[in-house]
Amino acid sequence: LREAIPNHLSTNLLVHITQPMVGDCDFFADCESGLIRKIMLSMEQVFFGADYMILSTHVPSDSMYFIKKGRVDLMVEKDDKSLKVIRKLDANDSFAEGCLVENWTKNPFLARTATECEMWVLKRSVFRNILRDFPRSRSLLRQITMKTDDTRRRASVHGALKAAEKAKRNSAHFLHPHSHFMQAWFGLILTVTLYSMIAVPFRVAFLENHDVSMSWVFLDYFGDLLFFADFIFRAAFLAFYDENNNLVIGHRDIWERYLQSGKVKWHLLCALPIEAVALVVPALCPLWKLQTWSLFRLNKLLRSIEMPYLIRRVESSLAKAGVKVPKNPLKVLKLLLVIFLLAHLNSCVFFAIANFNQHANSGNIDGQHNWANSEGLIDLSPQCPGTAVPLKAVSQQYTAGLYWAMATISTVGYGDITGDLDSIQEILYSTLILIVGMMVYTLVIASLEDIVAQLDVTSSLYKMKTDKVNTYAQIQCLPEHLKAKLGAYYEQLWRSHLGIKGEKLMRYIP
């Protein structure tokens, strides 16, 4: 890769790769920045298989090793020739720095790879050539060489602190924010949130005279269990990165950050088992048992507040899993999801208003002023308790309500299903939804305009570039087969990278 890209890009790429390793090394902490940069550019990449002896008893090391990926065990040889592990190293750790400032006649320890490793090597000869241009650092390292014991003592203290920090992290109970478990967990919470947003309002509005079945109880309390577990995870175990990009795993720090996020109150309100009231008051006619149960579970909809956050986490998880979802179609899908959820909630409320009016005027035909009665979707003399509404009738009622909601929110308004003019509740609610519909319409136009603008700019730049190439080919009288090759090249570039060459992408690497 370094040979295939320009020199300045190669330099930036090397610094980007080696900076975490060299920046983590305490040995170079007091050295000049110019020296550190030259060290980053002078290292060589090597690969080792598992159980490979990097430092042995026979050949003294003349290089310092930086671990990019993998794990390495540092060992000493005991009197019985067996090996004892004295320290375990992982990514961004380094070892054998002492051989840079003094010529080792024997390795003070042995090093063996515990896994397959990608490492970067700094040779002593290269390091000393670099050091000639930095007299201050050369003097500093000379003092380190003269005070070998002190240096080793500092290094051992630093190593002990680092080892203690790692031991604390390994022994602590926490959830890494980018672990596979948490990626799947946020997808599961998003699914349960969508279930609550769809099922609870639907049951309140449409499942008239239905009893609370064990299947509904199981689904509801399984979702509650997941919500409660999510509250515990976020309150005590979900680690996070601070402003210095350090992983914070302390339970108190996690709890304080959770409090500051403002999500605690919504999660607690969502977790309250308000439906327990249904044990005392099983029915609130015209709402029968299942409807009353669901009415007291409307607090679960508070989880919808963090829907954008959950969707972003799922998008990030899919990207890390290698699933490439085009950006613009994803925007359209999210927009359609918002519109559907709004239409679903509004259809439930709109039908519930009509059903309440029908029950309030049961048997009184002159007083039944509602849209569902006008469409012949509900019984003229509903009773509570009574016969459970068949699922076929429920599907007709829901379809009609959803049709009205979609037509109103989209501001199309066909007029075949409208609120009854004699029902002030339906007229006021329809007016409110018309206002919401105008806002949604504005959101749709803005989102589509952004998508089309991005596509239009990219395609215009591509067309302008190809026009320039074609004009140049005509002026220079290039052969036809060469023109065809140029056209095929830019067509392939458009299909694979939307007209952006790979070397230009490299400029965005820090």
Residue pairs with C-beta under 8 A, 6 or more apart in sequence:
1 13
2 10
2 13
2 14
5 13
5 503
5 506
6 503
9 503
9 506
9 507
9 509
11 41
12 506
12 509
12 510
13 506
13 509
14 40
14 41
14 43
15 37
15 40
15 41
16 509
16 510
17 68
17 120
18 40
18 43
18 66
18 120
19 40
20 92
21 66
21 67
21 68
21 92
21 94
21 120
22 28
22 36
22 39
22 40
22 66
23 36
24 92
24 93
24 94
25 66
25 94
25 97
26 155
26 158
27 64
27 94
27 97
27 155
28 35
28 36
28 39
30 140
31 134
31 137
31 140
32 134
32 136
32 137
34 133
34 134
35 130
35 131
35 133
35 134
35 137
38 130
38 133
39 122
39 127
39 130
42 122
42 126
42 127
42 130
43 66
43 120
43 121
43 122
44 120
44 121
44 123
45 68
45 118
45 119
45 120
45 121
46 118
46 119
46 120
46 121
47 116
47 117
47 118
47 119
48 54
48 70
48 113
48 116
48 117
48 119
49 113
49 116
50 113
50 114
50 115
50 116
51 112
51 113
51 114
52 112
52 113
52 117
53 110
53 111
53 112
54 65
54 72
54 111
54 112
54 113
55 61
55 96
55 107
55 109
55 110
55 111
56 107
56 110
57 77
57 106
57 107
57 110
59 107
60 99
60 103
60 104
60 105
60 106
60 107
61 96
61 99
61 104
61 107
62 99
62 104
62 123
62 124
62 125
63 96
63 99
63 121
63 122
63 123
63 124
64 94
64 95
64 96
64 97
64 99
64 100
64 121
64 122
64 124
64 127
65 72
65 94
65 95
65 96
65 111
65 119
65 120
65 121
66 92
66 93
66 94
66 119
66 120
66 121
66 122
67 89
67 90
67 91
67 92
67 93
67 94
67 117
67 118
67 119
68 91
68 92
68 117
68 118
68 119
68 120
69 91
69 117
69 118
70 90
70 91
70 113
70 114
70 115
70 116
70 117
70 118
70 119
71 88
71 89
71 90
71 113
71 114
71 115
71 117
72 88
72 89
72 90
72 93
72 95
72 111
72 112
72 113
72 114
72 117
73 85
73 87
73 88
73 89
73 111
73 112
73 113
73 114
74 85
74 86
74 87
74 88
74 89
74 95
74 109
74 110
74 111
75 83
75 84
75 85
75 86
75 109
75 110
75 111
75 112
76 83
76 84
76 86
76 109
76 110
77 83
77 84
77 110
78 84
83 110
83 112
86 109
87 159
87 163
88 114
89 95
95 109
95 111
96 107
96 111
98 104
98 108
99 124
100 122
100 124
100 127
100 128
100 141
101 141
101 144
101 145
102 145
102 148
103 124
131 137
131 138
131 141
132 138
144 151
169 247
169 249
172 249
173 237
174 237
174 238
174 239
174 249
174 254
175 181
175 182
175 233
175 237
175 238
175 239
176 182
176 239
176 247
177 238
177 239
177 240
177 241
178 320
182 238
183 313
183 316
183 317
183 320
183 321
184 317
185 230
185 233
186 310
186 313
186 314
186 317
187 313
187 314
187 317
188 226
189 226
189 227
189 230
189 303
189 310
190 307
190 310
190 311
190 313
190 314
192 223
192 226
192 227
192 303
193 303
193 304
193 306
193 307
193 310
195 219
195 223
196 223
196 297
196 300
196 301
196 303
196 304
197 301
197 304
197 341
197 344
197 345
198 341
198 344
199 219
199 294
200 294
200 297
200 298
200 300
200 301
201 294
201 298
201 301
201 344
201 345
201 348
201 349
202 344
202 348
202 398
203 210
203 216
203 290
203 291
203 293
203 294
204 287
204 291
204 294
204 295
204 298
204 348
204 352
205 347
205 348
205 349
205 351
205 352
205 355
205 401
206 348
206 351
206 389
206 394
206 397
206 398
207 290
207 291
207 294
207 388
207 389
207 394
208 286
208 288
208 291
208 355
208 382
208 384
208 386
208 388
208 389
209 288
209 384
209 385
209 386
209 387
209 388
209 389
210 288
210 289
210 290
210 291
210 388
210 389
211 288
211 289
211 290
211 388
212 278
212 289
212 290
212 293
213 290
216 290
216 293
220 275
220 297
223 300
224 271
224 273
224 300
227 267
227 270
227 271
227 300
227 303
228 271
230 267
231 267
231 268
231 271
234 254
234 258
234 263
234 267
235 254
235 255
235 258
235 264
236 251
236 254
236 255
237 251
237 254
238 254
238 258
239 247
239 248
239 249
239 254
240 247
240 248
240 254
240 257
241 247
241 248
242 248
248 254
248 257
258 264
263 306
266 302
266 303
266 305
266 306
267 303
269 299
269 302
270 299
270 300
270 302
270 303
272 299
274 296
274 297
274 299
275 293
275 296
275 297
276 296
277 296
278 289
278 292
278 293
278 296
281 292
282 289
282 292
283 289
283 292
283 384
283 385
284 291
284 292
284 295
285 359
285 384
285 385
286 355
286 356
286 359
286 382
286 384
287 295
287 384
288 384
288 385
304 341
311 334
315 325
315 330
318 325
319 325
328 451
328 454
328 455
331 447
331 450
331 451
332 447
332 451
335 443
335 444
335 447
338 440
338 443
339 406
339 409
339 410
339 440
339 444
342 405
342 409
342 436
342 440
343 402
343 405
343 406
343 409
344 402
344 405
346 401
346 405
346 408
346 409
346 433
346 436
347 398
347 401
347 402
347 404
347 405
348 401
349 429
350 371
350 401
350 404
350 405
350 419
350 426
350 429
350 430
350 433
351 372
351 397
351 398
351 400
351 401
353 370
353 423
353 425
353 426
353 429
354 370
354 371
354 372
354 373
354 378
354 423
354 426
355 370
355 372
355 378
355 382
357 368
357 369
357 370
357 373
357 423
357 425
357 426
358 368
358 370
358 372
358 373
358 378
358 379
358 380
358 382
359 382
359 384
360 367
361 367
361 368
361 369
362 381
362 382
362 383
363 380
363 381
365 380
368 380
369 420
369 422
369 423
370 420
370 423
370 426
371 404
371 417
371 418
371 419
371 420
371 423
371 426
372 378
372 397
372 400
373 380
373 420
374 420
375 400
375 417
377 393
377 396
377 397
377 400
378 397
389 397
400 417
403 417
404 417
404 418
405 433
407 413
407 414
407 417
408 430
408 433
408 434
408 437
409 433
409 436
409 437
409 440
410 437
410 440
410 441
411 434
411 437
411 438
411 441
418 430
419 426
419 427
419 429
419 430
420 426
420 427
421 427
458 498
458 499
461 499
462 490
462 494
462 498
462 499
465 490
465 499
466 487
466 490
469 486
469 490
470 483
470 487
473 482
473 483
473 486
478 486
490 499
493 499
493 500
493 501
497 505
